[in-house]
């Protein structure tokens, strides 16, 4: 599966569960860790886990099973490693605290449509 297809289904899953302030960065040629980094916010831990579950469901619908999830049920931050796409889901306070976007300043910020 192409990395852009993985990015698309991850962004769709985030949008379906109303992730907020979603940003995506194209890191191809800049980072050896991943081609795309995505960050989004959730209004609560419950929504954070709903977004993560939605991404996993989309992955399975696309027959994509090469992913890992970092974080626990009580976490305010979940990381979903989809190989060439890494998705970070934060509660609003945790996102503000960690401010991961500063790490990707050299990447090209992509336009993300939020429905």
C-alpha positions as CSV (number, residue, x, y, z in Angstrom):
1,X,0.0,0.0,0.0
2,X,1.3,3.5,-0.9
3,X,2.2,5.8,1.9
4,X,-0.2,8.4,0.6
5,X,-3.0,5.9,0.8
6,X,-2.2,5.2,4.4
7,X,-2.1,8.9,5.1
8,X,-5.5,9.3,3.4
9,X,-7.3,6.6,5.5
10,X,-5.7,7.9,8.7
11,X,-6.9,11.5,8.0
12,X,-10.4,10.1,7.1
13,X,-10.6,8.2,10.4
14,X,-9.5,11.3,12.3
15,X,-12.1,13.4,10.5
16,X,-14.8,10.8,11.1
17,X,-14.2,11.0,14.8
18,X,-13.9,14.8,14.8
19,X,-10.2,15.2,15.6
20,X,-9.4,18.9,16.1
21,X,-6.6,21.1,14.7
22,X,-5.3,18.2,12.6
23,X,-1.9,18.9,11.0
24,X,0.1,16.7,8.6
25,X,3.7,17.1,7.6
26,X,5.5,15.6,4.6
27,X,8.9,14.6,5.9
28,X,10.1,12.7,2.8
29,X,13.8,13.4,2.3
30,X,14.0,15.0,5.7
31,X,13.3,12.3,8.3
32,X,14.5,8.7,8.2
33,X,11.7,7.7,10.7
34,X,8.6,8.3,8.6
35,X,7.4,9.9,5.4
36,X,4.4,11.6,7.1
37,X,3.7,12.8,10.6
38,X,0.2,13.6,11.7
39,X,-1.0,15.3,14.9
40,X,-4.5,15.8,16.1
41,X,-6.3,16.8,19.3
42,X,-9.2,15.2,21.1
43,X,-11.5,16.9,23.6
44,X,-11.3,14.0,26.1
45,X,-9.6,10.7,26.7
46,X,-12.7,8.9,25.4
47,X,-12.5,10.8,22.1
48,X,-8.8,10.2,21.9
49,X,-9.4,6.4,22.0
50,X,-12.3,6.7,19.6
51,X,-10.0,8.3,17.1
52,X,-7.4,5.6,17.6
53,X,-10.0,2.9,17.2
54,X,-11.3,4.5,14.0
55,X,-7.8,4.6,12.5
56,X,-7.3,0.9,13.3
57,X,-10.7,0.0,11.8
58,X,-9.8,1.9,8.6
59,X,-6.5,0.1,8.5
60,X,-8.3,-3.2,8.7
61,X,-10.8,-2.2,6.0
62,X,-7.8,-1.5,3.7
63,X,-6.3,-4.8,4.7
64,X,-3.4,-3.0,6.3
65,X,-2.2,-4.7,9.5
66,X,1.4,-3.4,9.8
67,X,0.8,-1.0,12.7
68,X,1.7,-0.5,16.3
69,X,0.0,1.6,19.0
70,X,2.0,3.2,21.9
71,X,0.2,4.4,25.0
72,X,-2.3,3.0,27.5
73,X,-6.0,3.4,28.3
74,X,-5.1,6.2,30.7
75,X,-2.8,8.0,28.3
76,X,-3.3,11.6,27.2
77,X,-1.2,10.8,24.1
78,X,-1.4,7.8,21.7
79,X,1.0,7.2,18.9
80,X,0.0,5.0,16.0
81,X,2.9,3.8,13.9
82,X,1.6,2.9,10.5
83,X,5.1,2.5,9.0
84,X,5.5,5.4,6.7
85,X,2.9,7.4,8.5
86,X,3.0,8.2,12.2
87,X,-0.1,9.6,13.9
88,X,-0.1,11.3,17.3
89,X,-3.4,11.8,19.1
90,X,-3.4,14.1,22.1
91,X,-5.7,15.6,24.6
92,X,-5.6,19.4,24.1
93,X,-3.5,19.9,27.3
94,X,-1.0,17.2,26.4
95,X,-0.6,18.5,22.9
96,X,0.1,22.0,24.2
97,X,2.6,20.6,26.7
98,X,4.6,18.4,24.2
99,X,4.3,20.8,21.2
100,X,5.6,18.1,18.8
101,X,5.0,20.3,15.8
102,X,8.2,22.2,16.5
103,X,10.1,19.0,15.7
104,X,8.7,18.9,12.1
105,X,9.3,22.6,11.3
106,X,11.5,21.5,8.3
107,X,8.7,19.4,6.8
108,X,6.1,20.6,4.3
109,X,2.8,21.2,6.1
110,X,0.0,19.6,4.1
111,X,-3.5,21.0,3.7
112,X,-5.9,19.0,5.9
113,X,-9.6,19.2,5.3
114,X,-11.6,18.9,8.5
115,X,-15.2,18.0,8.0
